[in-house]
């Protein structure tokens, strides 16, 4: 991760975000991201920095933990997009992407450019079926 290239890093605890009641954790992450944006930095939210930070086994031990984590990450992304009025956002991760698109209200993705150097990645234009205001829950 290139936090030293104008990005403000916001570390996220995947276990805290996988709990059934994590609204306060989500709200704190959104606020941290908004502070970085207000200071003119791009925001990078991350739940792991490399393989040594993998918490997959612990997430798997809690039934539905990975699903709740993806939903929580989607809620954070949607909160930042809505509250900061962002027109561009990057999402990495399959489940995270699905949840973020759902929370933001994206109905369609149109491929603009494949990124051959990163298979499975592409630059898309997103179109929403509805405008969504961010809600914590």
Residue pairs with C-beta under 8 A, 6 or more apart in sequence:
1 7
1 9
1 44
1 46
1 49
3 9
3 44
6 41
6 42
7 36
7 41
7 42
7 43
7 44
8 33
8 35
8 36
8 37
8 39
8 41
8 42
8 43
8 44
9 44
9 46
10 29
10 32
10 33
10 36
10 43
10 44
10 45
10 46
11 46
11 47
11 49
12 25
12 29
12 45
12 46
12 47
12 73
12 76
13 25
13 47
14 47
14 48
14 55
14 59
14 69
15 55
15 58
15 59
15 65
16 22
16 25
17 25
17 26
17 47
17 68
17 69
17 72
17 73
18 59
18 62
18 65
18 66
18 68
18 69
18 72
19 25
19 68
20 68
22 68
22 72
23 136
23 137
25 72
26 72
26 75
26 76
26 79
26 136
27 79
27 136
29 45
29 76
30 76
30 79
30 80
30 83
30 134
33 43
33 45
33 76
33 79
33 80
33 84
34 80
34 83
34 84
36 42
36 43
37 43
37 80
37 84
43 80
45 73
45 76
45 77
47 53
47 55
47 69
47 73
48 54
48 55
58 65
59 65
59 66
59 69
60 66
66 95
67 95
69 95
70 93
70 95
70 96
70 98
70 99
71 99
71 103
73 93
73 96
73 99
73 100
74 96
74 98
74 99
74 100
74 101
74 102
74 103
74 104
75 99
75 103
75 136
77 89
77 91
77 96
77 100
77 103
77 104
78 100
78 103
78 104
78 132
78 134
79 134
79 136
80 86
80 89
81 89
81 104
81 134
82 104
82 132
82 133
82 134
83 134
89 100
91 97
91 100
91 101
101 109
101 126
103 132
104 126
104 128
104 132
105 128
105 129
105 130
105 131
105 132
106 126
106 127
106 128
107 127
107 128
107 129
107 130
108 126
108 127
109 124
109 125
109 126
109 127
110 124
110 125
110 126
110 127
111 122
111 123
111 124
112 122
112 123
112 124
112 125
113 122
113 123
114 121
114 122
114 123
115 121
115 122
115 123
